[in-house]
Structures are given as C-alpha cells and as structure tokens.
C-alpha cells in the first residue's frame, strides 16, 4: 500500500471514521440513558460501576473517532 494514501482514500477513511463515530455515539448514549433510567428506578444498587466506566470509555473513543474523521476531511494533519 502506498504511503501517503491518495486523496480519495483519505476521504473514504474520513467518512468511515465519521460514520462509525456517530453510530458509536448514538449507541453509547442510548446505553447511558438506559443506565440512568435503571439508576432512577433501582437506586445505586442497579448500576454497576465497571459498566459505567466502560460506557464512558466507549464515549471517549467515539469522540476521538469523530475528531479524527473531521480532521481528515478538512485535510489537517491528524498525527498529534
């Protein structure tokens, strides 16, 4: 595979990252909403701390995917 990728390949990669980031954000936000509803209904015993931490880590990963995809579509340097 040639490096750096062609502009068309970079655009495709950027849109794939944006799509994955949006879908992951939607999925995790729905899971967090369900956890919030369980907390409201059952109290603190209904929420497992490790599950909450995992969901928050997934949310951070989704934001990073969105950031990478957005920077890639704008043609900015994505290496930090």
SVG drawing of the C-alpha trace seen along z (x, -y; Angstrom):
<svg xmlns="http://www.w3.org/2000/svg" viewBox="-38 -21 42 25">
<polyline fill="none" stroke="black" stroke-width="0.4" points="0.0,0.0 1.4,-3.4 2.0,-6.0 0.6,-8.6 -2.8,-7.5 -4.4,-9.1 -6.9,-12.0 -9.8,-9.7 -8.7,-7.1 -8.2,-9.7 -11.8,-11.0 -13.2,-7.4 -11.3,-6.8 -12.5,-10.1 -16.2,-9.3 -15.8,-5.8 -14.5,-7.2 -17.2,-9.9 -19.9,-7.3 -18.5,-4.9 -18.1,-7.7 -21.7,-8.9 -23.1,-5.4 -21.0,-4.6 -22.0,-7.9 -25.7,-7.1 -25.4,-3.6 -23.4,-4.6 -25.8,-7.5 -28.7,-5.1 -26.9,-2.7 -26.2,-5.5 -29.8,-6.6 -30.9,-3.1 -28.4,-3.1 -29.7,-6.4 -33.3,-5.1 -32.2,-2.0 -30.5,-4.3 -33.7,-6.3 -35.8,-3.1 -33.4,-0.9 -31.0,-3.3 -27.3,-2.9 -27.6,0.9 -28.9,1.1 -25.8,-0.4 -22.5,1.5 -19.6,-0.9 -17.5,1.1 -20.3,1.0 -20.5,-2.8 -16.7,-3.2 -16.8,-1.0 -19.6,-3.1 -17.7,-6.3 -14.5,-4.9 -16.5,-4.0 -17.9,-7.5 -14.4,-8.9 -13.4,-6.6 -16.4,-7.7 -15.4,-11.4 -11.8,-10.6 -13.1,-8.8 -15.2,-11.8 -12.3,-14.1 -10.0,-12.1 -12.6,-11.8 -13.4,-15.5 -9.7,-16.5 -9.1,-14.1 -12.0,-15.6 -10.5,-19.0 -7.1,-17.9 -5.4,-18.8 -2.5,-16.9 -4.0,-14.1 -0.8,-13.0 -0.6,-14.6"/>
</svg>
